[in-house]
């Protein structure tokens, strides 16, 4: 069974509490997520204890639950 995910996800900066809609680059569920925020690439790794993706860029930490599942097919 293959899953299809959205091309965008909401990313939050834990340092200032701001959220932004980011474009998904490459994605492996529960492993790795690459997003583009205003043309800046941020790599996030999955943290199974908290079920979120976490990454750092320019001294700031970013978290997201990842892109939404939009459908599954065979």
C-alpha positions, 0 to 999 in steps of 0.5 A, a space after each residue: 500500500 502506498 501513501 500520498 502526502 500533501 506538498 506543504 506542512 506547517 513548521 513552527 520555530 520554537 525560539 519565537 513561536 512563529 509558524 509558517 507554511 513550508 514546501 515539502 522537498 523530500 520526505 520519508 515518513 517517520 525518518 526524514 523531512 526536508 522543507 523549504 521556507 522562503 527558499 531556505 532549505 531545512 532538514 528535519 529528523 523524526 523524533 519518535 518519542 515526541 512524534 515530530 520532526 526536529 531540525 535547526 537552521 541559523 541558530 533556531 530550532 524548527 518542529 513540525 508533525 509533517 505533511 498530512 496524509 491525503 490518501 492511500 492506494 494500492 
